[in-house]
Every structure is written in structure tokens, then in C-alpha cells.
């Protein structure tokens, strides 16, 4: 299964995260090395380039791995993240899809 951990910040996200970035990245890379995180990164607004949050893609049997990461993340602990939540992402297309769905055969 895939789970998205969504971090929401405010307009000061980029400056608030600076002092906690290295410990956050160390935790993220450790989770990646364990196979928990597939991809992770900041969300940048297209109109003004401001970073206002992040998305982390997890693989696991339950959302617990993403929730545990968030609960111990320096960004969350130190108030950089104003809100976080986990969504199950039902991936159906692509090489890494957890529940691949192919199109039905064309019946003519």
C-alpha cells in the first residue's frame, strides 16, 4: 500500500524549517534506507515560488509507518508543520503501483 503524508506550513515555512532541516533530512533518509519512504519533498507554489509544505510517499501495510514518522519528525515536534495528515493513495498505474489495474480488452 502507498500512503501520502501531507505537511502544511505557513508563509514562513522556509525560514522556520532551516534550523531543523538537517535532522529532518536525516530521519527522511533513514526511512528511505529502510524502504519506508519512496519519495519526499517540499511543495513549491508555481505562482510565487514559496515553499508552503511537503509531501512524503510511504510504502507499508498500514498508515502507521507514516504516522510514526510524523510524530517523531523534528519539523512536527518543533512547530514548523502547522498541520499534517495521512491519506491512503490507491496507486493503479505505473511500475510501482500497489494495486495495478489494466484497461479492459477492447470489445468490438
C-alpha positions as CSV (number, residue, x, y, z in Angstrom):
1,X,0.0,0.0,0.0
2,X,1.0,3.6,-0.5
3,X,0.4,6.4,1.9
4,X,0.9,10.2,1.5
5,X,2.0,12.2,4.5
6,X,1.0,15.8,3.8
7,X,2.6,18.6,5.7
8,X,1.0,22.1,5.7
9,X,3.1,25.1,6.7
10,X,2.5,28.8,6.7
11,X,4.1,31.6,4.8
12,X,7.2,31.3,7.0
13,X,7.8,27.6,6.3
14,X,11.1,28.1,4.6
15,X,12.6,30.2,7.3
16,X,11.1,28.2,10.2
17,X,12.4,24.9,8.8
18,X,16.0,26.0,8.4
19,X,17.3,25.1,11.9
20,X,15.6,21.7,11.8
21,X,16.3,20.7,8.2
22,X,19.3,18.5,8.8
23,X,17.7,16.4,11.5
24,X,14.5,16.1,9.4
25,X,16.6,15.1,6.3
26,X,18.5,12.5,8.4
27,X,15.2,11.0,9.5
28,X,13.8,11.0,6.0
29,X,16.9,9.3,4.5
30,X,16.9,6.7,7.3
31,X,13.3,6.0,6.5
32,X,14.2,5.8,2.8
33,X,17.0,3.4,3.5
34,X,14.5,1.1,5.4
35,X,12.2,1.2,2.4
36,X,9.5,3.2,4.2
37,X,9.8,6.4,2.2
38,X,9.7,6.2,-1.6
39,X,9.9,9.9,-2.3
40,X,9.7,13.0,-0.3
41,X,10.0,16.7,-0.9
42,X,8.8,20.3,-0.5
43,X,5.8,21.8,-2.2
44,X,6.6,25.0,-4.1
45,X,3.9,27.3,-5.3
46,X,4.0,27.9,-9.1
47,X,3.0,31.5,-8.9
48,X,5.5,32.9,-6.4
49,X,7.9,30.0,-5.7
50,X,7.1,30.0,-2.0
51,X,7.5,26.6,-0.2
52,X,4.4,26.0,1.9
53,X,4.5,22.4,2.8
54,X,5.7,18.9,1.8
55,X,4.5,15.5,0.6
56,X,6.2,12.2,1.7
57,X,5.2,9.0,-0.1
58,X,5.4,5.9,2.1
59,X,5.1,2.2,1.4
60,X,3.7,-0.1,4.1
61,X,0.9,-2.4,5.2
62,X,-0.8,0.3,7.3
63,X,-0.6,4.1,7.6
64,X,1.2,3.6,10.9
65,X,4.7,4.0,9.3
66,X,3.8,7.5,8.0
67,X,2.1,8.5,11.3
68,X,5.1,7.3,13.4
69,X,7.4,9.3,11.1
70,X,5.4,12.5,11.5
71,X,5.1,12.1,15.3
72,X,8.9,11.9,15.6
73,X,9.8,14.4,12.9
74,X,11.7,17.5,14.1
75,X,9.5,19.6,11.8
76,X,6.4,18.4,13.6
77,X,7.9,18.4,17.1
78,X,9.2,22.0,16.7
79,X,6.1,23.5,15.2
80,X,7.3,24.0,11.6
81,X,4.4,22.0,10.4
82,X,1.1,23.6,11.4
83,X,-1.0,20.6,10.2
84,X,-0.3,17.1,9.0
85,X,-2.4,14.2,7.8
86,X,-2.0,10.8,6.1
87,X,-4.0,9.7,3.1
88,X,-4.1,6.2,1.5
89,X,-3.1,6.6,-2.1
90,X,-4.6,3.8,-4.2
91,X,-1.9,3.6,-6.9
92,X,-3.2,1.8,-10.0
93,X,-0.8,2.7,-12.9
94,X,2.9,2.6,-13.1
95,X,5.7,0.2,-12.4
96,X,5.4,0.6,-8.6
97,X,1.6,0.6,-8.4
98,X,0.4,-1.2,-5.3
99,X,-2.9,-2.3,-6.9
100,X,-2.3,-2.3,-10.7
101,X,-5.4,-2.0,-12.8
102,X,-5.0,-2.6,-16.5
103,X,-7.6,-1.4,-19.1
104,X,-10.2,-4.0,-20.1
105,X,-9.7,-5.6,-23.5
106,X,-11.3,-3.6,-26.3
107,X,-14.6,-5.5,-27.2
108,X,-15.7,-4.7,-30.7
